[in-house]
Amino acid sequence: MRISARQRQARLATRHRLAVKAATPEEAAASVVALHGSDPATVFLSAGARLAAPGPEPVERALYADRTLVRMHGMRRTVFVVPAELVPVVHHSSNLAVARRERASMLKAFAAGGWDEAGFKDVEASVLRILAEVGEATTQELSALEPRLREQVRVAVGKPYEGVVSVGSRLLPLMAMDGLLVRCGRSSGTWISARHQWSLARELPDLAVPDAQAELVRRWLAAFGPGTEADIKWWTGWTLREVRQALAATGAVQVALDEGAGYVLPGDVEEVPEPEPRAALLPGLDPTPMGWQARDWYLPPAYRAQLFDRAGNVGPTVWWDGRVVGGWAQRADGEVVWRLLADVGAGATAAIEAEAAGLAAWLGGVTVTPRFRTPLERELSAL
């Protein structure tokens, strides 16, 4: 069975809620497995692009009141916002391995400051006791109650990235990776603020690593399939052996793609109906453009220099009918500006104009600057 690039675009537009909008933030997040959370604003903008009634309020409610969405480290040591029911899967499939590597790195980096495993464990136990008493606290509040979190150590001495790092800046995220803490709320500022509170994590059910990895790949194939082994390996950060074992466990079916062999879930080989063309303005680091390693079928190579930074982070993109056709930005006064990189016709241009106006309306004057800035975003924002 061969699946064309056009069929893949139709699947993307429908399944990622670009053509048919979601009713809730939880549904929007699940449509792409999880939302990227490295940049706090991305979570709200990615959800908003997929919601029938966009705005920060439903996302804040899901994150901080209902806690049906959870911010956590996951695949590739990246921060994601994950549907609550998927947290154990991400934790056991990816996070524990990331935590082991992170702990080894921290011990090596802090050894020059006299820190060892026993010292870190003692501070961890203290943090857990404090949070059991106070419930929720920011990093600053925890550091006032446990002063060892404020201790600073010079790391990577003699290297270009030499610097001074506090114990808390490394230990608290590591405790979250280990499933001990959770980022539970925004402590101050607006919805684009990066400041958050910590609380004790709920106990997670045990899952065997192969079972968790198979479930995560099943979810990825349902949202992003068809995709190649290389796509899944890049997205998960796993070894090729782990990817192949997970694919086998899902019963994935091999199909032919322009770039070679791809995989879909059993029963997902038939052509899907093409949705009505629709425009979307996706933020930097959105999970759709960051979902595959091979992107030529939805993002022409000629656009990459303008839409990606040097580290491979995507900036804000304009979509039409399941493919990238341009980029967008905000000026200092909050105006949403955009530029097409392809000729899409008058009807599509009008639809993109309306989508930009809708985005500006729900932003309500809030200006968002992407954490990772790209050439076209910088150029447009300066106009």
C-alpha positions in Angstrom: 0.0 0.0 0.0 1.4 3.4 -1.0 0.3 6.5 0.9 0.9 9.8 -1.0 2.1 13.1 0.3 -1.4 14.5 -0.4 -3.0 11.8 1.7 -0.6 12.4 4.5 -1.5 16.1 4.4 -5.2 15.2 4.6 -4.6 13.0 7.7 -2.5 15.8 9.3 -5.2 18.4 8.8 -7.9 16.2 10.2 -6.2 14.4 13.0 -4.2 17.4 14.3 -7.4 19.4 14.5 -6.4 22.0 12.0 -9.4 21.4 9.8 -12.0 20.1 12.3 -11.6 22.0 15.6 -11.5 20.4 19.1 -14.0 21.1 21.8 -11.6 21.0 24.8 -7.8 21.6 25.5 -7.6 17.9 26.5 -8.9 16.9 23.1 -6.5 19.3 21.4 -3.5 17.9 23.2 -4.4 14.3 22.6 -4.8 15.0 18.9 -1.0 15.5 18.7 -0.2 13.1 21.7 1.2 16.0 23.8 1.8 19.7 23.4 5.3 21.1 23.5 5.8 23.0 26.8 9.4 24.3 26.6 8.0 27.7 25.9 5.0 28.3 28.1 3.1 30.4 25.5 3.4 27.5 23.0 0.9 25.5 25.0 -1.8 28.1 24.8 -1.1 29.0 21.2 -1.0 25.4 20.1 -4.2 24.6 21.9 -5.9 27.8 20.6 -5.1 27.0 17.0 -7.0 23.7 17.5 -9.9 24.9 19.6 -13.4 25.9 18.3 -13.4 28.5 21.1 -9.8 29.5 21.7 -8.5 31.5 24.6 -6.2 31.1 27.7 -9.0 30.4 30.2 -9.9 26.8 29.3 -6.2 25.9 29.0 -5.4 27.4 32.4 -8.4 25.6 33.9 -7.1 22.3 32.5 -3.6 22.9 33.7 -4.1 24.4 37.1 -7.6 23.7 38.4 -8.8 20.4 36.9 -5.2 19.2 36.3 -6.4 17.2 33.3 -3.2 18.4 31.5 0.2 17.9 33.2 3.4 19.7 32.4 6.3 17.3 32.6 9.6 16.3 31.0 9.3 13.6 28.5 10.7 12.4 25.2 14.2 13.8 24.3 14.3 15.6 27.7 11.8 18.1 26.3 9.1 19.6 28.4 5.6 18.6 27.3 2.0 19.2 28.4 0.5 15.7 28.5 -3.1 14.5 29.0 -3.3 13.2 32.6 -4.1 9.6 31.5 -0.9 9.5 29.4 1.5 10.6 32.2 2.4 7.0 33.3 3.1 6.1 29.7 5.4 9.0 29.1 7.1 8.5 32.5 7.9 4.8 32.1 8.6 4.9 28.3 10.9 7.9 28.3 11.2 9.9 31.5 13.0 7.4 33.7 15.7 6.9 31.2 16.1 10.6 30.8 16.2 11.0 34.6 19.0 8.4 34.9 21.2 10.3 32.4 20.4 13.6 34.0 21.3 12.4 37.5 24.7 11.1 36.2 25.3 14.4 34.5 24.4 16.3 37.7 26.7 14.3 39.9 29.6 14.7 37.5 29.0 18.5 37.2 28.6 19.1 40.9 31.3 16.9 42.2 33.8 19.7 42.1 31.6 21.5 44.6 31.7 18.7 47.1 28.3 17.2 46.2 27.7 13.5 46.0 24.6 11.2 45.7 24.1 11.1 49.5 24.1 14.9 49.7 21.5 15.2 46.9 19.3 12.5 48.5 19.3 14.3 51.8 18.1 17.6 50.1 15.5 15.6 48.2 14.1 14.2 51.4 14.0 17.6 52.9 12.1 19.0 49.9 9.6 16.2 50.1 9.0 16.9 53.8 8.5 20.6 53.2 6.0 20.1 50.4 4.1 17.6 52.5 3.7 20.4 55.0 3.1 23.4 52.8 1.4 21.8 49.8 2.7 24.0 47.0 5.7 26.3 46.7 7.8 28.0 44.1 11.5 27.4 43.6 12.2 30.6 45.5 10.0 29.6 48.4 11.5 26.2 48.6 15.0 27.7 48.6 14.1 29.9 51.5 12.9 26.8 53.5 15.8 24.6 52.3 18.9 26.9 51.9 21.0 24.1 50.3 18.9 24.6 47.1 20.5 28.0 46.8 24.0 26.8 46.9 25.9 27.5 43.7 28.6 25.5 42.0 30.8 26.5 39.0 30.4 23.8 36.3 32.1 23.0 33.0 35.2 24.9 34.1 37.4 25.8 31.2 34.8 25.1 28.6 32.9 27.7 26.4 29.7 27.1 28.4 31.3 27.4 31.8 28.9 28.9 34.3 27.5 29.0 37.8 24.5 26.8 38.5 22.4 26.5 41.7 21.6 23.1 43.2 17.8 23.8 43.0 17.9 24.6 39.3 19.1 21.0 38.6 17.7 19.0 41.5 14.0 20.1 41.4 13.5 19.3 37.7 15.3 16.0 38.3 12.9 15.1 41.1 10.0 15.8 38.7 11.6 13.5 36.1 11.8 10.8 38.8 8.1 11.2 39.4 8.5 12.8 42.9 7.3 16.4 42.1 4.9 17.9 39.6 4.6 21.5 38.2 1.2 22.3 39.6 0.4 25.9 38.9 1.4 29.3 37.7 2.7 31.4 40.6 2.4 34.9 39.2 2.1 36.9 36.0 0.0 36.2 33.0 -0.6 33.0 31.1 2.7 33.5 29.2 4.7 33.4 32.5 7.3 30.7 33.0 7.1 30.8 36.8 5.4 27.8 38.4 4.8 26.1 41.7 5.9 22.6 42.8 3.9 20.0 44.7 4.2 16.3 45.5 3.4 14.1 42.6 0.6 11.5 42.7 1.8 7.9 42.8 2.0 6.5 39.3 0.9 3.0 38.4 3.8 0.6 37.4 4.2 -0.1 33.7 6.8 -2.3 32.1 9.0 -0.2 29.9 8.2 -2.2 26.7 4.5 -1.9 27.4 4.7 1.9 27.9 6.8 2.3 24.8 4.4 0.3 22.7 1.5 2.4 24.0 3.3 5.7 23.2 4.1 4.5 19.7 0.5 3.4 19.2 -0.6 7.0 20.1 2.0 8.5 17.8 0.9 6.3 14.9 -2.7 7.2 15.5 -1.9 10.9 15.4 1.2 11.2 13.1 1.1 8.0 11.1 2.3 7.1 8.6 5.8 7.7 9.7 9.2 6.1 9.3 11.4 4.4 11.9 13.6 7.4 11.7 10.7 9.7 12.5 9.7 7.8 15.6 13.3 7.5 16.7 13.8 11.2 16.4 10.5 12.1 18.1 11.0 9.7 21.1 14.7 9.9 21.5 14.9 6.1 21.9 17.3 3.7 20.3 16.4 2.1 17.0 16.0 -1.3 18.7 13.4 0.2 21.1 11.5 1.7 18.2 11.4 -1.6 16.3 10.3 -3.5 19.4 7.5 -1.0 20.0 6.4 -1.1 16.4 6.2 -4.9 16.5 4.2 -4.8 19.7 1.6 -2.5 18.1 1.3 -4.8 15.1 2.1 -1.8 12.9 1.6 -2.3 9.1 4.3 -1.3 6.7 3.4 1.1 3.9 5.3 2.8 1.1 6.0 6.6 1.4 8.0 8.9 -0.9 11.0 8.7 1.5 10.8 4.9 1.9 9.1 2.4 4.3 6.6 3.9 6.7 4.2 2.5 9.3 0.5 2.8 10.3 -1.7 1.1 12.8 -3.6 -2.0 11.7 -6.7 -1.0 9.9 -5.4 2.5 9.0 -4.2 1.8 5.5 -7.2 3.1 3.6 -7.5 6.5 2.1 -9.1 9.1 4.3 -11.5 11.8 3.0 -9.9 15.1 2.2 -11.2 17.8 4.6 -12.3 21.3 3.4 -9.1 23.4 3.1 -8.5 25.5 6.2 -5.9 28.0 7.4 -4.0 27.7 10.7 -1.4 29.8 12.4 0.8 27.5 14.6 3.3 28.8 17.1 7.0 28.1 17.4 7.7 24.6 18.6 4.2 23.5 17.8 4.0 19.6 17.9 2.7 19.3 14.3 5.8 20.8 12.4 8.0 19.1 15.1 6.3 15.7 14.7 8.5 14.2 12.0 12.2 14.1 11.1 11.5 14.0 7.4 9.4 17.1 6.6 9.5 17.6 2.8 5.9 16.3 2.3 4.4 19.3 4.3 7.3 21.8 4.5 9.4 22.5 1.3 13.1 22.5 2.0 13.4 26.0 0.5 11.4 27.4 3.5 13.6 25.9 6.3 16.2 28.6 6.5 13.5 31.2 7.2 11.3 29.1 9.5 13.9 27.2 11.7 16.7 28.4 13.9 20.2 26.9 13.8 19.3 24.3 16.5 16.4 22.9 14.5 13.6 24.6 16.4 10.7 25.7 14.2 9.2 29.2 14.5 5.6 30.4 13.9 4.2 28.9 10.7 1.2 29.6 8.5 -0.6 26.5 7.2 -3.1 26.0 4.4 -4.7 22.7 3.5 -2.3 20.5 5.5 1.0 22.1 4.5 3.2 25.0 5.5 2.8 28.1 3.2 4.4 30.9 5.3 5.3 32.3 8.6 3.9 34.8 11.1 4.9 37.0 14.0 3.7 39.7 16.4 4.9 43.3 16.4 5.6 45.1 19.6 2.1 46.6 19.6 0.6 43.1 19.4 -0.4 43.2 15.7 -0.3 39.8 14.1 1.7 40.0 10.8 2.4 37.2 8.3 4.0 36.4 5.0 3.3 33.8 2.4 6.1 31.8 1.0 3.9 30.1 -1.6 1.2 31.3 -4.0 -2.0 29.9 -2.5 -4.6 32.0 -4.3 -7.0 34.7 -3.3 -9.4 32.4 -1.3 -6.7 30.9 0.8 -5.1 34.3 1.4 -8.5 35.7 2.6 -8.8 32.7 4.9 -5.3 33.2 6.4 -6.2 36.9 6.9 -9.3 35.9 8.8 -7.3 33.4 10.9 -4.8 36.0 11.8 -7.5 38.4 12.9 -9.1 35.7 15.0 -5.7 35.0 16.7 -5.2 38.7 17.4 -8.7 38.9 18.9 -8.3 36.2 21.5 -4.8 37.3 22.4 -6.4 40.5 23.4 -3.3 42.7 23.2 -0.9 40.1 24.8 2.4 40.0 22.9 4.2 36.7 22.6 7.9 36.5 21.7 8.9 32.9 20.9 11.6 31.5 23.1 13.6 30.3 20.1 13.5 33.0 17.4 13.8 32.3 13.7 14.9 34.6 10.8 11.4 35.2 9.3 9.8 35.8 12.8 12.5 38.3 13.7 12.1 40.1 10.3 8.3 40.3 10.5 8.2 41.4 14.2 10.5 44.3 13.4 8.4 45.7 10.5 
